[in-house]
Amino acid sequence: MARSVRGIEALVAAEIRGSGLGVVRETRHREVWFEATPGADLLSLRTADDVLLAAAVVDGVGHDRTALRRLARAARDLDARLIAPADGVRGLEVSASFVGRRTYTRFDIEDAVGAELARPLRLTYHSRRQGGRPPHGSMAWRVTIEGDRAVIALRPGDRPLHRRPYKTASVRGTLHPPLAAAMARLARLDQARTVVDPCCGAGTTLIEAGPFAADARLAGFDHDPAAVAAAAANARAAESPGRRFAWAVADGGRVPVADGGADRVLVNPPWGRQVPPRGLLAGGLRPLWREVRRVLADDGLAVALVHEAIPRGFAVEDVVEVSLSGQHPLIAVLRPVR
């Protein structure tokens, strides 16, 4: 089961199919269920927040506290031989989430399931109820509930997929990596030679574009020198041989790229919540969109995370609505209109 940002489930499913990771069986709220190909590298998924191995599906889970007994019983009935921890693992953690109102909390779910899982495995269960953090290397389980169906699942990796190892530096408003990867997939980067991000922040968008644009030059600009420094540090941590990143301080309303010099533009504009627009963008984003049109080649594409109206001067090829930080922006695939 792959977990995702709400709205990009179809893109996660497409990546699973296109990468040969498995056969997609069902798409649900923030979930893509698939039968994995034997030997597939499940941790290579870029658009998913996480990937989990479903150990039990529990139907008939209600909204009152009797649900906790059903979940505990399902955890108790799991075959310990199939879920044996790796050598050296001594602890166990559980994280839970659910959709809708219920008379129990996520901590109630975690404790009910965690205690039952830990007993046959002879592991110490580490509860999060008092704000504690499980020790590194603990066996990680997740419980999700939607409607009357619950899933008890095991994380095969040592961290959720969205926690990218390269992201050693950050700035306010940095983009969620799987969402950046989804934007990169929509941009059809396989033939791109130059990819530009005029508001690069910590570099997430271009770094996530890297695997999809093996031969492209990736150029990021930001008004904030601290953001450019963070982007350069993250790119060094992520860079593979031959990758070409370039970073520079520049105003989003005056991008140092020649007319028609970019095959693709990927951009998450500042939208005033965590990062206020600055410089030429302080009075509005019209200068940014003017520059995006200018630098795009005639057959180029822009993929933008749009929080307001679709900007003028572009033809819309595709739109995907997502849920992000309590907002509902659009991923818009745009072609310039001359």
FITI-941133 format. One record per residue (C-alpha): residue in one letter; x, y, z. Coordinates in pm, whole numbers, plus 32768, in hexadecimal, padded with zeros to 4 digits. Each point is the difference from the previous one (the first is absolute). Example, Ala and Ser with C-alpha at 12.3 -4.5 7.8 and 13.67 -1.06 7.14 Angstrom:
# residues 2
+--------+------+------+------+
| residu |    u |    v |    w |
+--------+------+------+------+
|      a | 84CE | 7E3E | 830C |
|      s | 8089 | 8158 | 7FBE |
+--------+------+------+------+
***
This chain:
# residues 338
+--------+------+------+------+
| residu |    u |    v |    w |
+--------+------+------+------+
|      m | 8000 | 8000 | 8000 |
|      a | 8089 | 8154 | 7F9A |
|      r | 7F92 | 8134 | 80C5 |
|      s | 7FEE | 814C | 7F4A |
|      v | 7FA1 | 816E | 800A |
|      r | 7E8A | 801F | 7FC5 |
|      g | 7FC6 | 803C | 7E8F |
|      i | 812E | 7F55 | 7F64 |
|      e | 7F95 | 7E98 | 803A |
|      a | 7FE0 | 7FCD | 7E86 |
|      l | 8164 | 807C | 7FCC |
|      v | 8081 | 7F0F | 8109 |
|      a | 7F46 | 7EE4 | 7F54 |
|      a | 8095 | 8066 | 7EB1 |
|      e | 815F | 7FFD | 8092 |
|      i | 7FC9 | 7EA5 | 8094 |
|      r | 7F8D | 7F7C | 7EAD |
|      g | 8104 | 80B8 | 7F33 |
|      s | 8121 | 7F97 | 80E0 |
|      g | 7F97 | 7E94 | 8002 |
|      l | 7FDC | 7FFF | 817A |
|      g | 7EB7 | 7F46 | 7FFD |
|      v | 7E99 | 7FDA | 7F8E |
|      v | 7F14 | 810A | 8088 |
|      r | 7EC8 | 7F66 | 8099 |
|      e | 7F48 | 8127 | 809E |
|      t | 801A | 8177 | 8037 |
|      r | 7F6A | 8096 | 813C |
|      h | 8016 | 8143 | 80C9 |
|      r | 8179 | 8043 | 8011 |
|      e | 8049 | 7E90 | 7FB9 |
|      v | 8064 | 7F2D | 7ED5 |
|      w | 7FE7 | 7E89 | 8035 |
|      f | 80DB | 7F27 | 7F24 |
|      e | 808E | 7EA3 | 7FE6 |
|      a | 8178 | 802D | 7FFD |
|      t | 80DD | 7F62 | 7EF8 |
|      p | 80ED | 7F05 | 80A7 |
|      g | 814D | 80A7 | 8044 |
|      a | 7F7C | 815E | 7FB0 |
|      d | 80AF | 8123 | 80AB |
|      l | 7ED1 | 808F | 80B2 |
|      l | 80D0 | 8110 | 80A4 |
|      s | 8047 | 8099 | 7EAA |
|      l | 7EA1 | 8099 | 7FEA |
|      r | 8024 | 8179 | 7FDC |
|      t | 7E97 | 807D | 8001 |
|      a | 7F8D | 7F3A | 8132 |
|      d | 8015 | 8083 | 8163 |
|      d | 803D | 7E9F | 807A |
|      v | 7FE7 | 7E93 | 7F9C |
|      l | 7F7D | 7EF7 | 80EF |
|      l | 7FCE | 7E89 | 8002 |
|      a | 7E96 | 7FB5 | 805D |
|      a | 7FF7 | 7EF7 | 8110 |
|      a | 7E8C | 800A | 8054 |
|      v | 7EC2 | 809F | 7F7A |
|      v | 7EF4 | 8028 | 810A |
|      d | 7E9A | 8042 | 7F92 |
|      g | 7EE2 | 8071 | 80E0 |
|      v | 80CF | 80FE | 80C0 |
|      g | 7F03 | 80EE | 8098 |
|      h | 8010 | 815F | 808D |
|      d | 7FEB | 7F9B | 816F |
|      r | 8104 | 7F64 | 80E3 |
|      t | 7F9C | 7E9A | 7FAF |
|      a | 80D8 | 8037 | 7ECB |
|      l | 8133 | 7FF3 | 80DF |
|      r | 7FB0 | 7E9B | 8066 |
|      r | 7FD8 | 7F98 | 7E94 |
|      l | 814E | 809C | 7FA5 |
|      a | 80B0 | 7F63 | 812B |
|      r | 7F74 | 7EAA | 7FA7 |
|      a | 8073 | 8022 | 7E96 |
|      a | 815E | 805F | 8073 |
|      r | 8006 | 7EDA | 80F2 |
|      d | 7F9D | 7F0E | 7EEB |
|      l | 811C | 805F | 7F16 |
|      d | 80F8 | 7EE9 | 7FBC |
|      a | 813F | 806E | 80AE |
|      r | 80CF | 7F29 | 7F16 |
|      l | 7F9B | 80DC | 7EDB |
|      i | 8055 | 8147 | 80AF |
|      a | 813F | 7FA5 | 80BA |
|      p | 80DE | 812F | 803C |
|      a | 8159 | 8023 | 7F69 |
|      d | 812F | 7FAE | 80D1 |
|      g | 8053 | 810C | 80FD |
|      v | 7EA0 | 8094 | 8012 |
|      r | 7F8C | 8018 | 8169 |
|      g | 7EE6 | 80FE | 7FF2 |
|      l | 7EB2 | 802C | 7F53 |
|      e | 7F38 | 8137 | 7FAA |
|      v | 7EA5 | 8039 | 7F71 |
|      s | 7F72 | 8136 | 7F57 |
|      a | 7E8D | 801D | 7FB4 |
|      s | 7F13 | 80E0 | 7F3E |
|      f | 7E90 | 7FFA | 7FA8 |
|      v | 7EFF | 80BA | 7F30 |
|      g | 7ECB | 808E | 80AE |
|      r | 7F9A | 8036 | 816C |
|      r | 8025 | 7EE4 | 80F9 |
|      t | 7FEA | 7FD2 | 817A |
|      y | 8168 | 7F8E | 8017 |
|      t | 814A | 80A6 | 7FAD |
|      r | 8126 | 7F9E | 7F2A |
|      f | 80BD | 7FB3 | 8143 |
|      d | 7EF1 | 7F0D | 806C |
|      i | 8028 | 7F48 | 7EB6 |
|      e | 817A | 7FFE | 8014 |
|      d | 8006 | 7F79 | 8164 |
|      a | 7EF8 | 7EF5 | 7FBC |
|      v | 80B9 | 7F7B | 7ED0 |
|      g | 8164 | 803C | 807B |
|      a | 7FD8 | 7F39 | 8141 |
|      e | 7F7C | 7ED1 | 7F41 |
|      l | 810B | 800E | 7EF1 |
|      a | 811F | 8021 | 80F6 |
|      r | 7FA4 | 7ED5 | 80D9 |
|      p | 803D | 7EDB | 7F0E |
|      l | 8127 | 80B5 | 7F61 |
|      r | 809D | 8037 | 8157 |
|      l | 803F | 816C | 7FB6 |
|      t | 7FD3 | 8138 | 80D6 |
|      y | 7ED9 | 80D0 | 7F8D |
|      h | 804A | 8176 | 8001 |
|      s | 7EC1 | 80CF | 8023 |
|      r | 7FE6 | 8161 | 7F78 |
|      r | 7EE7 | 805F | 80F1 |
|      q | 80DA | 80D4 | 80E5 |
|      g | 80BC | 809E | 7EE0 |
|      g | 811C | 7F07 | 8003 |
|      r | 80C7 | 7FA9 | 7ECA |
|      p | 804B | 7E92 | 7FB9 |
|      p | 8174 | 7FB2 | 7FEC |
|      h | 80A1 | 7FF3 | 7EA9 |
|      g | 7FE8 | 7EAB | 7F5E |
|      s | 7EB9 | 7F9A | 80A2 |
|      m | 7F1B | 7F1E | 7F36 |
|      a | 7F02 | 80F2 | 7F69 |
|      w | 7E8F | 7FAC | 7FD8 |
|      r | 7EE1 | 80D3 | 7F80 |
|      v | 7E87 | 7FE9 | 802F |
|      t | 7F16 | 80BC | 7F17 |
|      i | 7E84 | 800A | 8015 |
|      e | 7F15 | 807A | 7EF0 |
|      g | 7E8C | 7FBE | 8021 |
|      d | 7FDD | 7EB2 | 80B1 |
|      r | 8141 | 7F69 | 7F79 |
|      a | 814C | 8004 | 80B8 |
|      v | 8154 | 7F93 | 7F83 |
|      i | 811F | 7F8D | 80DB |
|      a | 8143 | 801F | 7F3A |
|      l | 8177 | 7FE7 | 802A |
|      r | 80F9 | 80FF | 7F76 |
|      p | 811D | 7F48 | 7F4F |
|      g | 80EB | 812C | 8005 |
|      d | 80A3 | 80AF | 8125 |
|      r | 7F44 | 8145 | 7FBC |
|      p | 7ECE | 807B | 7F40 |
|      l | 8050 | 8033 | 7E90 |
|      h | 7FB4 | 8175 | 8010 |
|      r | 8127 | 8035 | 80ED |
|      r | 810A | 8018 | 7EF5 |
|      p | 8165 | 7FBD | 8079 |
|      y | 8085 | 811B | 7F27 |
|      k | 7F2F | 8108 | 80B0 |
|      t | 8102 | 806C | 80FD |
|      a | 7FAD | 8174 | 7FDF |
|      s | 7EAB | 80A5 | 7FFD |
|      v | 7F53 | 8151 | 7FF4 |
|      r | 7E9F | 8073 | 8050 |
|      g | 7F00 | 7F98 | 7EFC |
|      t | 80D5 | 7EE8 | 7F71 |
|      l | 7F3D | 7F1D | 7F19 |
|      h | 7F94 | 7EA1 | 8064 |
|      p | 80EC | 7F18 | 7F3A |
|      p | 7EF9 | 7F08 | 7F7B |
|      l | 7F30 | 8127 | 7F84 |
|      a | 8134 | 808A | 7F4F |
|      a | 8037 | 7EA8 | 7F64 |
|      a | 7E96 | 7FFF | 7F88 |
|      m | 8039 | 8152 | 7F5B |
|      a | 8137 | 7F76 | 7F57 |
|      r | 7F40 | 7ED5 | 7F77 |
|      l | 7EF5 | 80E4 | 7F70 |
|      a | 810C | 80D2 | 7F55 |
|      r | 806C | 7EE6 | 7F14 |
|      l | 8170 | 8042 | 8039 |
|      d | 8098 | 7EE2 | 7F3B |
|      q | 8052 | 80E1 | 7ED4 |
|      a | 804B | 813F | 80C4 |
|      r | 8153 | 80A5 | 7FDD |
|      t | 7FD1 | 8124 | 80F0 |
|      v | 7F17 | 8004 | 812E |
|      v | 7FD5 | 8142 | 80C7 |
|      d | 7F69 | 804B | 8155 |
|      p | 7FEA | 817B | 8039 |
|      c | 7F97 | 7FD9 | 8170 |
|      c | 80D3 | 7ED5 | 8061 |
|      g | 7FFC | 8018 | 817D |
|      a | 80CB | 7EDC | 808C |
|      g | 801D | 7F64 | 7EA6 |
|      t | 7F02 | 7EEA | 8032 |
|      t | 7F4E | 8027 | 7EB2 |
|      l | 8137 | 7FEB | 7F28 |
|      i | 80A1 | 7EEF | 80D1 |
|      e | 7EC5 | 7F2D | 7FDD |
|      a | 8001 | 804C | 7E8A |
|      g | 8161 | 7F74 | 7FDF |
|      p | 7FA5 | 7E8E | 7FD9 |
|      f | 7EFF | 8058 | 7EF4 |
|      a | 80ED | 80E1 | 7F39 |
|      a | 8148 | 7F44 | 7FF2 |
|      d | 80A5 | 80DE | 7EF7 |
|      a | 7F6D | 8152 | 8058 |
|      r | 80A2 | 8135 | 8093 |
|      l | 7F43 | 8059 | 813F |
|      a | 8008 | 8172 | 805D |
|      g | 7F66 | 808C | 813E |
|      f | 7FDD | 816A | 8070 |
|      d | 7F7C | 80A3 | 813C |
|      h | 7FEF | 815E | 8091 |
|      d | 807F | 7F7E | 8152 |
|      p | 8175 | 7FAD | 8016 |
|      a | 7FBB | 7F10 | 8121 |
|      a | 7F14 | 7F39 | 7F21 |
|      v | 8102 | 7FEC | 7EEB |
|      a | 8104 | 7F85 | 80F9 |
|      a | 7F0D | 7EF7 | 807F |
|      a | 7FB4 | 7F92 | 7E9B |
|      a | 8171 | 7FDC | 7FAE |
|      a | 803D | 7F33 | 813D |
|      n | 7EDD | 7F19 | 7FB8 |
|      a | 806B | 7FD4 | 7E96 |
|      r | 815D | 7F9B | 806D |
|      a | 7F66 | 7EF7 | 80E2 |
|      a | 7F21 | 7F7F | 7EE7 |
|      e | 80DA | 802F | 7ECE |
|      s | 805F | 7ED5 | 7F2F |
|      p | 8126 | 7FFE | 7F0B |
|      g | 7FBC | 80DA | 7ED2 |
|      r | 7EDB | 80BF | 8096 |
|      r | 8015 | 8174 | 7FB9 |
|      f | 7F62 | 80E8 | 8100 |
|      a | 8031 | 8179 | 7FFD |
|      w | 7F84 | 80E8 | 8114 |
|      a | 8001 | 817B | 8014 |
|      v | 7F5F | 8120 | 80BB |
|      a | 7F06 | 80AC | 7F1A |
|      d | 7EAD | 80AC | 800D |
|      g | 7EDA | 7F32 | 7F83 |
|      g | 7F94 | 812D | 7F37 |
|      r | 814C | 8011 | 7F46 |
|      v | 807B | 7EA0 | 7FBB |
|      p | 8163 | 7FF1 | 7F6D |
|      v | 7FA3 | 7F14 | 7EE3 |
|      a | 7FF4 | 805A | 7E8E |
|      d | 7EB9 | 8021 | 7F44 |
|      g | 7F89 | 7EA1 | 7FAD |
|      g | 8126 | 7F6A | 80BB |
|      a | 7F3C | 7F07 | 80D5 |
|      d | 7F51 | 7EC4 | 7F8C |
|      r | 7F4E | 7FDF | 814D |
|      v | 7FB4 | 80E1 | 8128 |
|      l | 7FA2 | 7F67 | 814F |
|      v | 7F8D | 80FC | 8103 |
|      n | 7F5D | 801B | 8154 |
|      p | 7FC8 | 8179 | 801B |
|      p | 8008 | 80AF | 8152 |
|      w | 7E95 | 801B | 806C |
|      g | 8017 | 80D2 | 8139 |
|      r | 7FC7 | 7F07 | 811E |
|      q | 815C | 7F89 | 805E |
|      v | 80CA | 80C1 | 7EFD |
|      p | 7F8E | 815F | 7FA0 |
|      p | 8047 | 806D | 7E98 |
|      r | 812B | 80E7 | 7FED |
|      g | 80B1 | 80DE | 7F08 |
|      l | 7F42 | 802D | 7EBA |
|      l | 7EFC | 7F05 | 8077 |
|      a | 7FA2 | 80C1 | 813A |
|      g | 7EE2 | 80AA | 7F46 |
|      g | 7F7C | 7EC1 | 7F60 |
|      l | 806E | 7ED9 | 7F2D |
|      r | 7FC4 | 8096 | 7EA6 |
|      p | 8176 | 8043 | 7FCC |
|      l | 804A | 7E93 | 804E |
|      w | 7F08 | 7F7A | 7F00 |
|      r | 807F | 80F9 | 7EFF |
|      e | 815F | 7F79 | 8034 |
|      v | 7F8C | 7E96 | 7FF1 |
|      r | 7F61 | 8044 | 7EAA |
|      r | 8137 | 80B6 | 7F89 |
|      v | 80FD | 7EF4 | 8059 |
|      l | 7F30 | 7EDA | 7F84 |
|      a | 8048 | 7F76 | 7EA6 |
|      d | 7EDB | 8001 | 7F0E |
|      d | 7FC6 | 7E8D | 8043 |
|      g | 8054 | 801D | 8172 |
|      l | 7F2B | 7FB0 | 812F |
|      a | 7FDD | 809B | 8157 |
|      v | 7F86 | 7F33 | 8126 |
|      a | 7F98 | 80E2 | 811E |
|      l | 7F62 | 7FDC | 8155 |
|      v | 7EF0 | 8108 | 7FE0 |
|      h | 7F4E | 8086 | 8135 |
|      e | 7F30 | 8104 | 7F4E |
|      a | 7F71 | 801B | 7EA1 |
|      i | 80B1 | 7F5F | 7EDA |
|      p | 80E5 | 8113 | 7F78 |
|      r | 7FAA | 80A8 | 7EB8 |
|      g | 80D1 | 7FC3 | 7ECB |
|      f | 8001 | 7E84 | 801D |
|      a | 7F36 | 7EE4 | 7F6F |
|      v | 7FA9 | 7EFD | 8108 |
|      e | 805E | 7E99 | 7FA5 |
|      d | 7FB0 | 7F5C | 814C |
|      v | 7F93 | 8057 | 8162 |
|      v | 801D | 7F2F | 813E |
|      e | 7F65 | 807F | 8143 |
|      v | 80BD | 7F9E | 813B |
|      s | 7FD8 | 802E | 8177 |
|      l | 812E | 80A3 | 80A0 |
|      s | 8021 | 80A4 | 8156 |
|      g | 7E89 | 8032 | 8016 |
|      q | 7FF2 | 80A5 | 7EA9 |
|      h | 7F93 | 7F7B | 7EAD |
|      p | 80F3 | 8082 | 7EFA |
|      l | 8012 | 7F82 | 7E99 |
|      i | 811F | 7F5F | 7F4A |
|      a | 7FD4 | 80A4 | 7EAD |
|      v | 80AE | 7F8F | 7EC1 |
|      l | 8018 | 8137 | 7F27 |
|      r | 806E | 804B | 7E9D |
|      p | 805C | 8168 | 7FA4 |
|      v | 7F1A | 80BE | 7F14 |
|      r | 80C1 | 80EF | 7F22 |
+--------+------+------+------+
***
